[in-house]
Amino acid sequence: MRVYMMRRKFGLRAPARSPNLQLGTQRHLYRLTQDDHLALVERANGHCPICGTAIGRKNDEKRTAVIDHDHVTGTVRGLICDSCNVGLGRFNDDPALLLAAAIYLLAWRYRGA
């Protein structure tokens, strides 16, 4: 059973969602092994797969890397920057809402001005 689902099932409060969480703490929260974590880091290649900015630890000159996960299943999707993580959360991880937002922005950009 995933950590998220266990918290929901037993009515436990979620830990504080600080953007300053260290990846080690997040790794523990999502029950990732060291090998799982290294695979995530290697796959990210030092950049957010959404916006392309450099990601790293909290005190680097880069944006903070966070572990992104599916809120329904608890499955880890990968490492992304904290800004993109917040953005996905604001759209409830719903691809249809994100697509509608993209269409809205593109319509304004190319409206013939």
C-alpha positions as CSV (number, residue, x, y, z in Angstrom):
1,M,0.0,0.0,0.0
2,R,1.4,3.4,-0.9
3,V,2.2,5.9,1.8
4,Y,-0.4,8.4,0.5
5,M,-3.1,5.8,0.6
6,M,-2.1,4.7,4.0
7,R,-2.4,8.2,5.3
8,R,-5.8,8.5,3.8
9,K,-7.1,5.1,5.0
10,F,-6.0,5.7,8.6
11,G,-6.9,9.4,8.7
12,L,-3.3,10.5,9.4
13,R,-2.3,14.0,8.5
14,A,0.1,14.6,5.7
15,P,3.5,15.9,6.6
16,A,4.2,19.6,6.0
17,R,4.6,20.4,2.3
18,S,7.6,22.7,2.5
19,P,9.5,23.3,-0.7
20,N,12.7,23.0,1.4
21,L,12.3,19.3,2.0
22,Q,15.5,17.5,1.3
23,L,15.3,14.8,-1.3
24,G,16.3,12.3,1.4
25,T,13.2,13.1,3.4
26,Q,11.1,12.8,0.3
27,R,12.8,9.5,-0.6
28,H,11.8,8.2,2.7
29,L,8.2,9.5,2.4
30,Y,7.8,7.7,-1.0
31,R,9.7,4.6,0.1
32,L,12.3,4.8,-2.6
33,T,15.5,2.8,-2.4
34,Q,18.9,4.5,-3.0
35,D,18.9,2.8,-6.5
36,D,15.4,4.1,-7.2
37,H,16.5,7.6,-6.3
38,L,19.6,7.4,-8.4
39,A,17.6,6.3,-11.4
40,L,15.3,9.3,-10.9
41,V,18.3,11.7,-10.8
42,E,19.9,10.1,-13.8
43,R,16.6,10.2,-15.8
44,A,16.2,13.9,-14.9
45,N,19.7,14.7,-16.1
46,G,19.9,17.8,-13.9
47,H,17.0,19.5,-15.6
48,C,13.2,19.7,-15.1
49,P,11.5,17.6,-17.8
50,I,8.7,20.2,-18.0
51,C,10.4,23.6,-18.2
52,G,14.0,22.5,-18.8
53,T,15.5,24.6,-16.0
54,A,18.4,23.2,-14.0
55,I,17.4,21.5,-10.8
56,G,19.4,20.5,-7.7
57,R,19.3,20.7,-4.0
58,K,17.7,23.5,-2.0
59,N,20.8,25.7,-1.5
60,D,22.2,25.4,-5.1
61,E,22.0,28.1,-7.7
62,K,19.3,25.9,-9.2
63,R,15.6,25.4,-8.6
64,T,14.9,22.8,-5.9
65,A,14.2,19.3,-7.2
66,V,11.2,17.6,-5.8
67,I,9.8,14.1,-6.3
68,D,6.6,14.3,-8.4
69,H,3.9,11.6,-7.7
70,D,0.4,10.7,-8.7
71,H,-1.9,11.8,-5.9
72,V,-4.4,9.0,-6.6
73,T,-2.1,6.0,-6.8
74,G,1.0,7.4,-5.0
75,T,3.2,6.2,-7.9
76,V,6.4,8.3,-8.3
77,R,6.6,9.9,-11.8
78,G,10.0,11.6,-11.5
79,L,12.0,14.6,-10.4
80,I,10.7,18.0,-11.4
81,C,11.4,21.6,-10.2
82,D,9.4,23.0,-7.4
83,S,7.7,25.6,-9.6
84,C,6.4,23.0,-12.0
85,N,5.3,20.8,-9.1
86,V,3.2,23.6,-7.7
87,G,1.8,24.4,-11.2
88,L,0.7,20.8,-11.7
89,G,-0.9,20.8,-8.3
90,R,-2.8,24.0,-9.1
91,F,-4.3,22.2,-12.1
92,N,-5.1,19.1,-10.0
93,D,-2.8,17.0,-12.1
94,D,-5.5,17.1,-14.8
95,P,-4.1,17.0,-18.4
96,A,-7.4,18.3,-19.8
97,L,-7.1,21.5,-17.6
98,L,-3.5,21.9,-18.5
99,L,-4.3,21.5,-22.2
100,A,-7.2,24.1,-21.9
101,A,-4.7,26.5,-20.2
102,A,-2.2,26.0,-23.0
103,I,-4.9,26.6,-25.7
104,Y,-6.0,29.7,-23.9
105,L,-2.4,31.1,-23.8
106,L,-1.8,30.2,-27.4
107,A,-5.0,31.9,-28.5
108,W,-3.9,35.1,-26.9
109,R,-0.4,34.9,-28.2
110,Y,-1.6,34.4,-31.8
111,R,-4.8,36.4,-31.9
112,G,-3.5,38.6,-34.7
113,A,-2.2,41.5,-32.7
